[in-house]
């Protein structure tokens, strides 16, 4: 398949088969991309992923000079941001998902600082 051909409007026939059904496909998505976690039982995998996020919030960010005033709020933000991956969700949609029921919502500037530091950690 040629990207140039697609750009020029050609529509080649695409076909194929897979032995993976929808439940298996969904399971593959939920297993995570961490090789050491993929084959753990579901509960253990969830615990490990939660611990990974906790370490980022509780240790990685502070060690890189970031003061996390509301760790639980940041964890909710990470969950909402992760859920919005591969979507076109706007900042306000993610903010609403992360802060449902909260009277005090983080400023855009605060979120941007966290995002900048998280990006730096994962490079």
Short mmCIF file of the C-alpha atoms (twelve columns), coordinates in Angstrom:
data_MODEL
# 
_entry.id   MODEL 
# 
loop_
_atom_site.group_PDB 
_atom_site.id 
_atom_site.type_symbol 
_atom_site.label_atom_id 
_atom_site.label_alt_id 
_atom_site.label_comp_id 
_atom_site.label_asym_id 
_atom_site.label_seq_id 
_atom_site.Cartn_x 
_atom_site.Cartn_y 
_atom_site.Cartn_z 
_atom_site.pdbx_PDB_model_num 
ATOM 1   C CA . UNK A 1   0.000   0.000   0.000  1 
ATOM 2   C CA . UNK A 2   1.339   3.391   -0.924 1 
ATOM 3   C CA . UNK A 3   0.714   6.484   1.190  1 
ATOM 4   C CA . UNK A 4   1.223   8.595   -1.937 1 
ATOM 5   C CA . UNK A 5   -1.496  6.598   -3.720 1 
ATOM 6   C CA . UNK A 6   -3.886  7.144   -0.828 1 
ATOM 7   C CA . UNK A 7   -3.150  10.883  -0.835 1 
ATOM 8   C CA . UNK A 8   -3.825  10.968  -4.563 1 
ATOM 9   C CA . UNK A 9   -7.226  9.377   -3.961 1 
ATOM 10  C CA . UNK A 10  -6.591  5.779   -4.946 1 
ATOM 11  C CA . UNK A 11  -8.693  3.360   -2.928 1 
ATOM 12  C CA . UNK A 12  -7.036  -0.052  -2.980 1 
ATOM 13  C CA . UNK A 13  -9.003  -3.034  -1.769 1 
ATOM 14  C CA . UNK A 14  -7.918  -4.053  1.690  1 
ATOM 15  C CA . UNK A 15  -8.847  -7.387  3.146  1 
ATOM 16  C CA . UNK A 16  -7.546  -9.834  5.670  1 
ATOM 17  C CA . UNK A 17  -8.430  -12.232 8.412  1 
ATOM 18  C CA . UNK A 18  -7.621  -12.576 12.061 1 
ATOM 19  C CA . UNK A 19  -8.237  -15.265 14.607 1 
ATOM 20  C CA . UNK A 20  -8.539  -12.582 17.300 1 
ATOM 21  C CA . UNK A 21  -12.156 -11.846 18.200 1 
ATOM 22  C CA . UNK A 22  -13.482 -8.690  19.842 1 
ATOM 23  C CA . UNK A 23  -13.176 -9.897  23.481 1 
ATOM 24  C CA . UNK A 24  -9.578  -11.008 22.837 1 
ATOM 25  C CA . UNK A 25  -8.807  -7.686  21.162 1 
ATOM 26  C CA . UNK A 26  -10.229 -5.722  24.124 1 
ATOM 27  C CA . UNK A 27  -8.240  -7.913  26.523 1 
ATOM 28  C CA . UNK A 28  -5.025  -7.161  24.620 1 
ATOM 29  C CA . UNK A 29  -5.683  -3.433  24.928 1 
ATOM 30  C CA . UNK A 30  -6.310  -3.676  28.678 1 
ATOM 31  C CA . UNK A 31  -3.238  -5.804  29.426 1 
ATOM 32  C CA . UNK A 32  -0.920  -2.773  29.106 1 
ATOM 33  C CA . UNK A 33  2.234   -2.481  27.086 1 
ATOM 34  C CA . UNK A 34  4.555   -3.376  29.951 1 
ATOM 35  C CA . UNK A 35  5.996   -6.817  29.167 1 
ATOM 36  C CA . UNK A 36  6.409   -7.714  32.846 1 
ATOM 37  C CA . UNK A 37  2.730   -7.021  33.541 1 
ATOM 38  C CA . UNK A 38  1.005   -8.492  30.504 1 
ATOM 39  C CA . UNK A 39  0.657   -12.025 31.799 1 
ATOM 40  C CA . UNK A 40  -0.215  -11.223 35.407 1 
ATOM 41  C CA . UNK A 41  -3.741  -12.005 36.632 1 
ATOM 42  C CA . UNK A 42  -6.100  -9.077  36.139 1 
ATOM 43  C CA . UNK A 43  -6.141  -8.006  39.812 1 
ATOM 44  C CA . UNK A 44  -2.349  -8.143  40.125 1 
ATOM 45  C CA . UNK A 45  -1.936  -6.252  36.857 1 
ATOM 46  C CA . UNK A 46  -4.270  -3.525  38.118 1 
ATOM 47  C CA . UNK A 47  -2.366  -3.274  41.380 1 
ATOM 48  C CA . UNK A 48  0.952   -2.985  39.553 1 
ATOM 49  C CA . UNK A 49  -0.358  -0.285  37.205 1 
ATOM 50  C CA . UNK A 50  -1.845  1.665   40.134 1 
ATOM 51  C CA . UNK A 51  1.489   1.380   41.971 1 
ATOM 52  C CA . UNK A 52  3.317   2.627   38.889 1 
ATOM 53  C CA . UNK A 53  1.153   5.755   38.770 1 
ATOM 54  C CA . UNK A 54  1.502   6.258   42.524 1 
ATOM 55  C CA . UNK A 55  5.287   6.140   42.186 1 
ATOM 56  C CA . UNK A 56  5.203   8.793   39.484 1 
ATOM 57  C CA . UNK A 57  3.043   11.102  41.606 1 
ATOM 58  C CA . UNK A 58  4.682   10.382  44.970 1 
ATOM 59  C CA . UNK A 59  8.333   10.051  43.960 1 
ATOM 60  C CA . UNK A 60  9.229   10.792  40.339 1 
ATOM 61  C CA . UNK A 61  7.664   14.244  40.159 1 
ATOM 62  C CA . UNK A 62  8.973   15.410  43.572 1 
ATOM 63  C CA . UNK A 63  12.452  14.086  42.711 1 
ATOM 64  C CA . UNK A 64  12.364  16.183  39.551 1 
ATOM 65  C CA . UNK A 65  11.503  19.312  41.543 1 
ATOM 66  C CA . UNK A 66  7.722   19.370  41.262 1 
ATOM 67  C CA . UNK A 67  5.602   19.968  44.351 1 
ATOM 68  C CA . UNK A 68  2.401   17.962  44.095 1 
ATOM 69  C CA . UNK A 69  -0.067  19.668  46.422 1 
ATOM 70  C CA . UNK A 70  -3.015  17.379  45.699 1 
ATOM 71  C CA . UNK A 71  -1.736  13.895  44.764 1 
ATOM 72  C CA . UNK A 72  -5.223  12.352  44.544 1 
ATOM 73  C CA . UNK A 73  -6.319  15.078  42.131 1 
ATOM 74  C CA . UNK A 74  -3.259  14.483  39.964 1 
ATOM 75  C CA . UNK A 75  -3.976  10.731  39.908 1 
ATOM 76  C CA . UNK A 76  -7.549  11.462  38.759 1 
ATOM 77  C CA . UNK A 77  -6.140  13.812  36.102 1 
ATOM 78  C CA . UNK A 78  -3.777  11.083  34.851 1 
ATOM 79  C CA . UNK A 79  -6.677  8.612   34.694 1 
ATOM 80  C CA . UNK A 80  -8.856  11.052  32.763 1 
ATOM 81  C CA . UNK A 81  -5.992  11.970  30.450 1 
ATOM 82  C CA . UNK A 82  -5.251  8.290   29.832 1 
ATOM 83  C CA . UNK A 83  -8.908  7.583   29.091 1 
ATOM 84  C CA . UNK A 84  -8.881  10.385  26.533 1 
ATOM 85  C CA . UNK A 85  -5.870  8.965   24.682 1 
ATOM 86  C CA . UNK A 86  -6.541  8.578   20.970 1 
ATOM 87  C CA . UNK A 87  -9.600  10.797  21.159 1 
ATOM 88  C CA . UNK A 88  -10.129 14.425  20.287 1 
ATOM 89  C CA . UNK A 89  -11.289 15.281  23.821 1 
ATOM 90  C CA . UNK A 90  -10.769 18.929  24.659 1 
ATOM 91  C CA . UNK A 91  -9.049  20.229  27.771 1 
ATOM 92  C CA . UNK A 92  -12.419 21.073  29.327 1 
ATOM 93  C CA . UNK A 93  -13.777 17.555  28.741 1 
ATOM 94  C CA . UNK A 94  -10.696 16.017  30.383 1 
ATOM 95  C CA . UNK A 95  -10.903 18.562  33.209 1 
ATOM 96  C CA . UNK A 96  -14.546 17.690  33.852 1 
ATOM 97  C CA . UNK A 97  -13.752 13.961  33.892 1 
ATOM 98  C CA . UNK A 98  -10.837 14.473  36.284 1 
ATOM 99  C CA . UNK A 99  -12.639 16.807  38.659 1 
ATOM 100 C CA . UNK A 100 -16.226 15.560  38.684 1 
ATOM 101 C CA . UNK A 101 -17.780 16.717  41.947 1 
ATOM 102 C CA . UNK A 102 -14.827 18.930  42.896 1 
ATOM 103 C CA . UNK A 103 -15.493 22.553  43.696 1 
ATOM 104 C CA . UNK A 104 -11.827 23.463  43.258 1 
ATOM 105 C CA . UNK A 105 -10.496 22.734  39.767 1 
ATOM 106 C CA . UNK A 106 -6.808  23.097  38.866 1 
ATOM 107 C CA . UNK A 107 -5.795  26.017  36.709 1 
ATOM 108 C CA . UNK A 108 -4.738  25.284  33.151 1 
ATOM 109 C CA . UNK A 109 -1.259  26.561  34.019 1 
ATOM 110 C CA . UNK A 110 -0.941  23.987  36.839 1 
ATOM 111 C CA . UNK A 111 -1.952  21.149  34.540 1 
ATOM 112 C CA . UNK A 112 0.492   22.349  31.880 1 
ATOM 113 C CA . UNK A 113 3.354   22.332  34.414 1 
ATOM 114 C CA . UNK A 114 2.542   18.751  35.406 1 
ATOM 115 C CA . UNK A 115 2.297   17.713  31.767 1 
ATOM 116 C CA . UNK A 116 5.640   19.335  30.959 1 
ATOM 117 C CA . UNK A 117 7.369   17.510  33.815 1 
ATOM 118 C CA . UNK A 118 5.704   14.187  32.979 1 
ATOM 119 C CA . UNK A 119 6.864   14.539  29.398 1 
ATOM 120 C CA . UNK A 120 10.405  15.209  30.606 1 
ATOM 121 C CA . UNK A 121 10.343  12.115  32.883 1 
ATOM 122 C CA . UNK A 122 9.303   9.819   30.028 1 
ATOM 123 C CA . UNK A 123 11.832  10.997  27.445 1 
# 
